[in-house]
Amino acid sequence: MHKPDEIASKLMGVPYEKLDERAKNVARHVAGRKHIARNLAKAFVDTQASRGQRAADAVARFGGSWTFVGLFGATLLVWVVLNAVLLASRGSTFDPYPYILLNLLLSMLAAIQAPIILMSQNRQSEKDRLSAEHDYEVNLKAELEIMLLHEKLDLLREKQWGELLRLQNEQLGLLSALHAKQQPPAAPGQAAAA
């Protein structure tokens, strides 16, 4: 089989024209005996990300790190301790207890950070989608190649069985001829007794 039409109809059970574009691509690769695997990470890096996309990735990377959690916790602790020290020494603070200014700052940070992280997640989703499509193509090609190997093995086995049967028949003929030569001719008296 060297044509994508034959690959599609015999192995996939569908005419080539009815296959989707990815399956057609796989059929062409199988027919042409070409590899289909490629480095998607390199391909995705080669497409230049905009400055905003790179910034969104950096913000998401930092916002999802233990460094950010540690700095964020330290900032909150410093804020509370500083207000407690000012209250004890001066009797007033710049942000009194329920820390309304801190709450406003945290809300603004969350409002800015959330869409930026979503933009980065959208880019990651696109990478994952491309990776899943590539995995599908590689898996389908591997499955088709395995089916072709099974077909070849079956043909080889049938050929070997035919050859073995031919050899066995030849050996049986030789054994029969050898057996006929080794038997002594029957004596005239033995033939009548039998």
C-alpha positions as CSV (number, residue, x, y, z in Angstrom):
1,M,0.0,0.0,0.0
2,H,1.5,3.2,-1.1
3,K,-1.5,5.5,-1.6
4,P,-3.4,7.4,1.0
5,D,-6.6,6.2,-0.6
6,E,-5.7,2.6,0.1
7,I,-4.5,3.4,3.6
8,A,-7.8,5.1,4.4
9,S,-10.1,2.5,2.9
10,K,-8.2,-0.6,4.2
11,L,-7.0,0.5,7.6
12,M,-9.5,3.2,8.6
13,G,-12.5,1.7,6.8
14,V,-13.5,5.1,5.4
15,P,-12.9,6.7,2.0
16,Y,-10.0,9.2,1.9
17,E,-12.3,12.0,0.9
18,K,-14.5,11.6,4.0
19,L,-11.6,11.8,6.5
20,D,-10.9,15.0,8.4
21,E,-7.8,17.0,7.7
22,R,-5.7,15.4,10.5
23,A,-6.6,11.9,9.4
24,K,-5.8,12.7,5.8
25,N,-2.4,14.1,7.0
26,V,-1.8,10.8,8.9
27,A,-2.8,8.7,5.9
28,R,-0.4,10.7,3.7
29,H,2.5,10.2,6.2
30,V,1.8,6.5,6.5
31,A,1.7,6.1,2.7
32,G,4.8,8.1,2.2
33,R,6.6,6.4,5.2
34,K,7.4,9.8,6.7
35,H,7.6,10.6,10.4
36,I,4.9,12.7,11.8
37,A,6.4,13.6,15.2
38,R,7.7,17.2,15.7
39,N,8.8,19.4,18.5
40,L,5.8,21.5,19.4
41,A,7.6,23.4,22.1
42,K,10.1,24.7,19.4
43,A,7.3,25.4,17.0
44,F,5.4,27.4,19.6
45,V,8.5,29.4,20.6
46,D,9.1,30.2,17.0
47,T,5.8,32.0,16.8
48,Q,6.7,35.3,18.4
49,A,4.5,36.2,21.4
50,S,3.5,39.8,21.7
51,R,4.9,41.9,24.6
52,G,1.5,41.7,26.4
53,Q,1.4,37.9,26.1
54,R,5.0,37.6,27.4
55,A,4.0,39.9,30.3
56,A,0.9,37.9,31.1
57,D,3.0,34.7,31.1
58,A,5.5,36.3,33.5
59,V,2.8,37.6,35.8
60,A,1.0,34.2,35.9
61,R,4.4,32.5,36.5
62,F,5.2,34.8,39.4
63,G,1.7,34.9,40.8
64,G,1.6,31.1,41.0
65,S,4.9,30.8,42.7
66,W,5.9,30.2,46.4
67,T,7.9,33.4,46.2
68,F,4.7,35.4,45.5
69,V,2.9,33.6,48.4
70,G,5.8,34.3,50.7
71,L,6.1,38.0,49.7
72,F,2.4,38.4,49.9
73,G,2.2,36.9,53.4
74,A,5.2,39.0,54.5
75,T,3.5,42.2,53.2
76,L,0.3,41.4,55.1
77,L,2.2,40.7,58.3
78,V,4.3,43.9,58.0
79,W,1.0,45.9,57.3
80,V,-0.7,44.5,60.4
81,V,2.4,44.8,62.7
82,L,3.1,48.4,61.5
83,N,-0.4,49.4,62.2
84,A,-0.2,47.8,65.7
85,V,3.1,49.5,66.5
86,L,1.7,52.9,65.3
87,L,-1.4,52.4,67.4
88,A,0.6,51.5,70.5
89,S,3.1,54.4,70.1
90,R,1.0,57.2,68.6
91,G,-2.5,56.2,69.4
92,S,-3.6,56.3,65.8
93,T,-2.8,54.4,62.6
94,F,-2.8,55.1,58.9
95,D,-5.2,52.1,58.3
96,P,-7.3,51.2,61.5
97,Y,-8.5,47.7,62.2
98,P,-10.6,46.1,59.8
99,Y,-7.8,47.4,57.5
100,I,-10.1,48.9,54.9
101,L,-7.1,50.4,52.9
102,L,-5.4,47.0,52.8
103,N,-8.7,45.4,51.7
104,L,-9.0,48.0,48.9
105,L,-5.4,47.3,47.7
106,L,-5.9,43.5,47.8
107,S,-9.1,43.9,45.8
108,M,-7.4,46.0,43.2
109,L,-4.5,43.6,43.0
110,A,-6.9,40.7,42.4
111,A,-8.9,42.7,39.9
112,I,-5.8,43.4,37.8
113,Q,-4.1,40.0,38.3
114,A,-7.1,37.8,37.5
115,P,-7.6,38.8,33.8
116,I,-3.8,38.7,33.2
117,I,-3.7,35.2,34.6
118,L,-6.7,34.2,32.4
119,M,-4.8,35.6,29.3
120,S,-1.9,33.4,30.2
121,Q,-4.2,30.4,30.7
122,N,-5.7,31.0,27.3
123,R,-2.3,30.8,25.7
124,Q,-1.5,27.6,27.7
125,S,-4.9,26.2,26.6
126,E,-3.9,26.8,23.0
127,K,-0.6,25.1,23.5
128,D,-2.4,22.1,25.1
129,R,-4.9,21.9,22.2
130,L,-2.1,21.8,19.7
131,S,-0.3,19.2,21.7
132,A,-3.4,17.1,22.0
133,E,-4.0,17.3,18.2
134,H,-0.4,16.3,17.6
135,D,-0.6,13.4,20.1
136,Y,-3.8,12.2,18.2
137,E,-1.9,12.2,14.9
138,V,1.1,10.4,16.3
139,N,-1.1,7.8,18.0
140,L,-3.2,7.3,14.9
141,K,-0.1,6.8,12.8
142,A,1.4,4.4,15.3
143,E,-1.9,2.4,15.3
144,L,-1.9,2.3,11.5
145,E,1.7,1.2,11.3
146,I,1.0,-1.6,13.8
147,M,-1.9,-2.7,11.7
148,L,0.4,-2.7,8.6
149,L,3.0,-4.8,10.5
150,H,0.3,-7.3,11.6
151,E,-0.8,-7.6,7.9
152,K,2.8,-8.2,6.9
153,L,3.4,-10.8,9.6
154,D,0.2,-12.6,8.6
155,L,1.3,-12.7,5.0
156,L,4.7,-14.0,6.1
157,R,3.1,-16.6,8.3
158,E,0.9,-17.8,5.5
159,K,3.8,-18.0,3.1
160,Q,5.8,-20.0,5.7
161,W,2.9,-22.4,6.3
162,G,2.6,-23.0,2.6
163,E,6.3,-23.6,2.3
164,L,6.2,-25.9,5.3
165,L,3.3,-27.9,3.9
166,R,5.1,-28.2,0.5
167,L,8.3,-29.5,2.3
168,Q,6.3,-31.9,4.4
169,N,4.6,-33.4,1.4
170,E,8.0,-33.7,-0.3
171,Q,9.4,-35.4,2.7
172,L,6.4,-37.8,2.9
173,G,6.9,-38.7,-0.7
174,L,10.6,-39.4,-0.1
175,L,9.7,-41.5,3.0
176,S,7.2,-43.5,1.0
177,A,9.7,-44.1,-1.8
178,L,12.3,-45.1,0.8
179,H,9.9,-47.4,2.6
180,A,8.9,-49.1,-0.7
181,K,12.5,-49.7,-1.5
182,Q,13.4,-51.2,1.9
183,Q,10.5,-53.7,2.0
184,P,11.6,-57.2,0.8
185,P,9.5,-58.7,-2.0
186,A,6.9,-61.0,-0.7
187,A,7.7,-64.8,-1.0
188,P,5.2,-66.8,-3.1
189,G,4.1,-69.0,-0.1
190,Q,3.6,-65.9,2.1
191,A,1.3,-64.2,-0.3
192,A,-1.0,-67.3,-0.4
193,A,-1.1,-67.6,3.4
194,A,-2.0,-64.0,3.8
